[in-house]
Amino acid sequence: MSQAVLISLLRRDTKRGGSLMNFANERPLLSPPNMNFNNNWHLMPNPEGSYFISFVDTNGPTPDGLVMTVEPNRGQDSMMNIVLRQIMGSDTQSWTVRAGPEGSYQICCVAVPYMCMGVGGVPVPAGASGMAVSAKHAQGGGPDMWWRFENLARG
């Protein structure tokens, strides 16, 4: 039996909230509050003690092995795109989880450890509802960088 998780933003106000969702197998977005589809993820442990984060559809993890991947921007040290790419096992696809306030966590990239998942910073794709998610500088750990995990039962 595989275990899926819902990754939701700790902050729960009307402008922010919701959970990470898969947009067109291209990138994760933060869904609008109460929008609950395409938002199940699987944290797969890797040999280095970190995780690959893959999208889980109704039939299990995606067959083509799409995982969250940081796309480094040359000359940019304050923000990087997070996209879904085929698993290759690189550090740009590996994530650590750091405990934070109120049972929340920061989700940080192994390749650039000070870059953690946060809301905003990059444009929202055309036709998408929700907010962009990017890897942002973790210094200060703003309110849009803390996440909760909720286990979802699967048969």
HUUR-V653228 format. One line per field, one symbol per residue. ss: DSSP state (2 for helix, 1 for strand, 0 for the rest). burial: b if it has 16 or more other C-alpha atoms within 10 Angstrom, else e. Layout:
BEGIN
ss=???
burial=???
END
This chain:
BEGIN
ss=00011111100000000011111000111100000000001111100000111111100110000111111000000011111111000022201111102220111110000011111000000000001111111000002220111111000
burial=eebbbbbbbbbeeeebbbbbbbbeeebbbbbbbeeeebbbbbbeeeeeebbbbbbbbeebbeeeebbbbbbbeeeeeebbbbbbbebeeebbbbbbeeeeeeebbbbbbbebeebbbbbbbeeeeeeeebbbbbbbbbeeeeebbbbbbeeeeee
END
